Amino acid sequence: MYVNKTAFRYNSDLPKVTFLPANETFEFEPGKLPYKNHGKPESLLDVAMNFGFHLEHACGGSCACTTCHVVVKDGVDNLSPMDDDEFDRVEQASDFQLNSRLGCQAIVKGDVTVHIPAWNRNYVSEGH
């Protein structure tokens, strides 16, 4: 069972994910978030989907596009390490930055704030 952001006051034991520029924040209990079958379990994408927050993911969360590209503003160490597949894909995102991550691959381990760029690239629909 996941924890609704409005049902509880912030607890430092629960990871908190903030999506900018919407300024939406969600908390969840690790190991209890129902997996939505898109991206990795407890990834930024999985958290977003569980709370009804839209994070684009044209490839279904399979690390085949950059539409779930986010830029980590705070808490970069509270995400899983980036693997080679994610790095190969995310470096192709428009305006790739040092703290760029794919929402479908970055597993939340603690508090994190990410910015969702206004643009994206979808290599699946573009035929690359």
URZI-V472899 format. One record per helix or strand of 3 or more residues. SS is the DSSP state (helix for helix, strand for strand). FROM is the first residue (numbers start at 1). LEN is the number of residues. If there is no record, write none. Layout:
ss->SS from->FROM len->LEN
ss->SS from->FROM len->LEN
This chain:
ss->strand from->15 len->6
ss->strand from->24 len->5
ss->helix from->44 len->7
ss->strand from->69 len->6
ss->helix from->76 len->3
ss->helix from->84 len->7
ss->strand from->100 len->3
ss->strand from->112 len->5
